[in-house]
Amino acid sequence: MANHRPYLYLAQIGAADDPKGADVLAGWYKRNLLIYGNLVRLIDSPDERIFLLIGQGHAKLLSEYVSESPNLRLEDPAKYLP
């Protein structure tokens, strides 16, 4: 997604001995992984559905995490919304 590009530019800020941008970006990725972990912990049974409404800045990474997770399935919410 094009909206992810600014984060990659952010990673380039700083120097090898002081990677300010990468440090900030590492926090961003950590936040997304924490959201993913919390999402997984909400699930009580294999038949349960979770609807996560989240901003598009997080959506790219969370979609990737869910798609690659062996015990989750990513669905298009348009199927369930009027």
C-alpha positions in Angstrom: 0.0 0.0 0.0 1.2 3.5 -0.8 0.2 4.6 2.7 3.0 2.4 4.1 5.7 4.2 2.2 6.1 7.1 4.7 7.0 4.6 7.4 9.8 3.3 5.1 11.0 6.9 4.6 11.0 7.3 8.4 13.3 4.3 8.7 15.9 6.2 6.7 16.2 9.1 9.1 19.3 9.2 11.3 22.7 7.6 11.0 24.0 4.1 11.4 25.1 4.9 14.9 21.9 6.8 15.8 19.0 5.4 13.7 16.3 7.7 15.0 13.7 6.9 12.4 14.2 3.1 12.7 13.8 3.4 16.4 10.5 5.2 16.1 9.4 2.7 13.4 10.3 -0.2 15.6 7.8 1.2 18.2 5.1 1.4 15.4 5.7 -2.3 14.5 5.6 -3.3 18.1 2.3 -1.5 18.5 0.8 -3.4 15.6 2.1 -6.7 16.9 0.6 -5.9 20.3 -2.8 -5.2 18.6 -2.5 -8.5 16.8 -1.7 -10.4 20.0 -4.7 -8.8 21.8 -6.9 -9.7 18.8 -5.9 -13.3 19.0 -6.4 -13.5 22.8 -10.0 -12.3 22.3 -10.9 -15.5 20.5 -12.6 -18.1 22.7 -13.4 -20.8 20.1 -12.5 -21.7 16.5 -16.0 -20.7 15.4 -15.9 -17.2 16.8 -15.8 -14.1 14.6 -14.1 -10.9 15.5 -14.8 -7.6 13.8 -11.9 -5.2 14.0 -12.4 -1.6 12.9 -9.1 0.1 12.8 -7.4 3.0 10.9 -5.8 2.2 7.5 -2.3 3.0 8.9 -2.6 -0.2 11.0 -4.8 -2.1 8.5 -1.9 -3.1 6.1 0.2 -4.8 8.8 -2.7 -6.3 10.7 -4.2 -7.7 7.5 -0.8 -9.3 6.7 -0.5 -10.8 10.2 -4.0 -12.2 10.1 -3.6 -13.6 6.6 -0.4 -15.3 7.5 -1.7 -16.6 10.9 -2.2 -20.4 10.8 -5.3 -20.2 13.0 -7.1 -17.1 11.7 -8.9 -16.3 8.4 -9.2 -12.7 7.1 -12.7 -12.0 5.7 -13.9 -9.1 3.6 -16.2 -7.1 6.0 -18.4 -6.0 3.0 -19.9 -9.5 3.0 -21.4 -8.8 6.4 -22.3 -5.1 6.2 -25.4 -3.7 4.4 
